[in-house]
Amino acid sequence: MDYVDIYMLHFFDVNTPVEETMGALNDIVRAGKARYIGVSTMYTWQFAKIMQVCERRLAQADQYAVATETSRIARKSAK
């Protein structure tokens, strides 16, 4: 396999600057190792912060995927 379709960021890293994280992910996309960047398991304000950085500094701000949180209650009732 030469690349993955979506490279998912599964949590918001509070210890690393968003610019550094998204810059590294942008490098992966530009190198052709991933087609899109995706995020999951974070608060809306964290996602908004990521999008703000992407729009200001990166060209791929429109290439993203979001996986919404599924509540435990919903999972229990689906059994």
Contacts in CASP RR format, 6 or more apart in sequence:
PFRMAT RR
TARGET T0000
AUTHOR 0000-0000-0000
METHOD contacts of the structure
MODEL  1
MDYVDIYMLHFFDVNTPVEETMGALNDIVRAGKARYIGVSTMYTWQFAKI
MQVCERRLAQADQYAVATETSRIARKSAK
2 32 0 8 1.000
2 33 0 8 1.000
3 32 0 8 1.000
3 33 0 8 1.000
3 34 0 8 1.000
3 35 0 8 1.000
4 33 0 8 1.000
4 34 0 8 1.000
4 35 0 8 1.000
5 34 0 8 1.000
5 35 0 8 1.000
5 36 0 8 1.000
6 34 0 8 1.000
6 35 0 8 1.000
6 36 0 8 1.000
6 37 0 8 1.000
6 38 0 8 1.000
6 65 0 8 1.000
7 25 0 8 1.000
7 28 0 8 1.000
7 29 0 8 1.000
7 33 0 8 1.000
7 34 0 8 1.000
7 36 0 8 1.000
7 37 0 8 1.000
7 38 0 8 1.000
8 38 0 8 1.000
8 39 0 8 1.000
8 40 0 8 1.000
8 65 0 8 1.000
8 67 0 8 1.000
9 21 0 8 1.000
9 25 0 8 1.000
9 37 0 8 1.000
9 38 0 8 1.000
9 39 0 8 1.000
9 40 0 8 1.000
10 39 0 8 1.000
10 40 0 8 1.000
10 41 0 8 1.000
11 40 0 8 1.000
11 41 0 8 1.000
11 42 0 8 1.000
12 41 0 8 1.000
12 42 0 8 1.000
12 43 0 8 1.000
12 46 0 8 1.000
12 50 0 8 1.000
13 21 0 8 1.000
18 49 0 8 1.000
18 50 0 8 1.000
18 53 0 8 1.000
19 53 0 8 1.000
19 57 0 8 1.000
22 37 0 8 1.000
22 50 0 8 1.000
22 53 0 8 1.000
22 54 0 8 1.000
22 57 0 8 1.000
22 58 0 8 1.000
23 57 0 8 1.000
23 58 0 8 1.000
25 34 0 8 1.000
25 37 0 8 1.000
26 37 0 8 1.000
26 58 0 8 1.000
26 59 0 8 1.000
26 60 0 8 1.000
28 34 0 8 1.000
28 37 0 8 1.000
29 35 0 8 1.000
29 36 0 8 1.000
29 37 0 8 1.000
29 60 0 8 1.000
29 63 0 8 1.000
35 63 0 8 1.000
36 63 0 8 1.000
36 64 0 8 1.000
36 65 0 8 1.000
37 60 0 8 1.000
37 63 0 8 1.000
37 64 0 8 1.000
37 65 0 8 1.000
38 64 0 8 1.000
38 65 0 8 1.000
38 66 0 8 1.000
38 67 0 8 1.000
39 47 0 8 1.000
39 50 0 8 1.000
39 64 0 8 1.000
39 65 0 8 1.000
39 66 0 8 1.000
39 67 0 8 1.000
40 66 0 8 1.000
40 67 0 8 1.000
40 68 0 8 1.000
40 69 0 8 1.000
41 67 0 8 1.000
41 69 0 8 1.000
47 66 0 8 1.000
51 61 0 8 1.000
51 64 0 8 1.000
54 60 0 8 1.000
54 61 0 8 1.000
54 64 0 8 1.000
55 61 0 8 1.000
END
